[in-house]
Amino acid sequence: MPGEGLKKGYFHMKKIIELKINGDFYEIAVKPSKRLLSVIRDDIGLTGTKEGCGKGDCGACTVLMNGKVVNSCLVLAIEAQGKEIITIEGVAENGDLHPVQQALIDYGAVQCGFCTPGIVLTAKALLDENPNPSEEEIRDYLSGNICRCTGYVKIVQAIKSVRG
């Protein structure tokens, strides 16, 4: 009978998955419908990744998956298996801030900080791809990240000051 599997609770059954986040492996039981954002924040406890709109429009939930910018609110956790996930907690090295983080501080481009993790990860991905982007390329890359406090002038200047 059509829909029989749904009646038996398929979407409520948990599946064990393994995720690699910031170089560490996590084995977690998740429902097939659980978002990567929820696993990162609620199950693993990495709260730097934020939930803003829940629709993929604001960029607060940005993480890197295999080096590419993704909105973790739109990715199912089971889709992230076998992929390298980097959150904001994974960009500092040996206790030193990532150059993008330091530049944002130096240029006064951080206010409330809610959007900052997504902007840092987006800028990191851009600079990994293009170590010397133009202002237009930076603005284009940041188009998926909404900042309601600072505007974007200082953010763009900070990113432009970083050389990959």
Protein Blocks (a to p, Z undefined) as FASTA:
>chain_A
ZZklmmnommmpccdddddeehiacdddddfklcfklmmmmmnopakbccfklnopnomm
gcceehiacdfklpcfklmgoiacddfklmpgghiacfklmmmmmnopacnlmmmmmmmm
mmmmmmmmmmcbcfklmmmmmmmpccfklommlmmmmmmmpcZZ
